[in-house]
Amino acid sequence: MKKGCFITIITFITILVMAGIYIYKTNKDFFKSFGKEKIISLATDEINEKVKKLDYSPYKDSLITVLKQEASLVKGKDFEKAMNQFGYIADKIKDVIHDGVLDSTEFTQIKLLVKEHERSTKNRN
């Protein structure tokens, strides 16, 4: 490799890295919100597929509705709270539907869990 090509490549890569760092630092919220929406939609789709594979239950459609409502509520929160809250609820739903059957007590547990996380925080102004 010629000396001029090597110096050009190193300079170009350095400029790209610095531009990437600058864009990330100035638009950090954009990347977090974009990532949060993608993660929530992927998790929701995965859980919906698992719920659809469950045996017939009258609570099956209600569980999908509760999951969609929770996903829409979480989108308005900051990144860390949203990921913690939605991740916890998604893990609990996966645990409940692991056996392949959804009954009324399990659905009630999920509804209570969602209500517990819906409580608003105090305004401390």
Buried (B, 14 or more C-beta within 10 A) or exposed (E): EEEEEEEEEEEEEEEEEEEEEEEEEEEEEEEBBEEBBEBBEEBBEEBBEBBEEBEEBEBBEBBBEBBEEBBEBBBEBEBEEBBEBBBEBBEBBBEBBEEEEBEEEBBEBBBEBBEEBEEEEEEEE
